[in-house]
Amino acid sequence: VDGSGKPVNPDVSAVLKNGKAVLSWEKVTGVESYNIYRYKNGKYTLLGTTEKTSFRIGGLKKDRTYKFVVSAVNETGESRYKKASTVSVTRS
């Protein structure tokens, strides 16, 4: 939890498995859910929300690199995902 009471961003790893990106992270204490975003051209697009510590993303096109970010959400609000580091996968 940061000074505002919002949770901190989880450390995320990504692997490519059967043409899908599989994001995973350690559980953040006091978190209710996680939001998964795709980062492209300076914009964040919400892909989904989960209570789990992993998320699969399909529909990845060949020869492209994708960047993702995961935020944590508690009763106070959402972590500062725009300050989180992105994870990348390249489908070849």
Secondary structure in CASP SS format (residue, H / E / C, confidence):
PFRMAT SS
TARGET T0000
AUTHOR 0000-0000-0000
METHOD secondary structure of the structure
MODEL  1
V C 1.00
D C 1.00
G C 1.00
S C 1.00
G C 1.00
K C 1.00
P C 1.00
V C 1.00
N C 1.00
P C 1.00
D C 1.00
V E 1.00
S E 1.00
A E 1.00
V E 1.00
L E 1.00
K E 1.00
N C 1.00
G C 1.00
K E 1.00
A E 1.00
V E 1.00
L E 1.00
S E 1.00
W E 1.00
E C 1.00
K C 1.00
V C 1.00
T C 1.00
G C 1.00
V C 1.00
E C 1.00
S E 1.00
Y E 1.00
N E 1.00
I E 1.00
Y E 1.00
R E 1.00
Y E 1.00
K E 1.00
N C 1.00
G C 1.00
K E 1.00
Y E 1.00
T E 1.00
L E 1.00
L E 1.00
G E 1.00
T E 1.00
T E 1.00
E C 1.00
K C 1.00
T C 1.00
S E 1.00
F E 1.00
R E 1.00
I E 1.00
G C 1.00
G C 1.00
L C 1.00
K C 1.00
K C 1.00
D C 1.00
R E 1.00
T E 1.00
Y E 1.00
K E 1.00
F E 1.00
V E 1.00
V E 1.00
S E 1.00
A E 1.00
V E 1.00
N E 1.00
E C 1.00
T C 1.00
G E 1.00
E E 1.00
S C 1.00
R C 1.00
Y H 1.00
K H 1.00
K H 1.00
A C 1.00
S C 1.00
T C 1.00
V E 1.00
S E 1.00
V E 1.00
T E 1.00
R E 1.00
S C 1.00
END
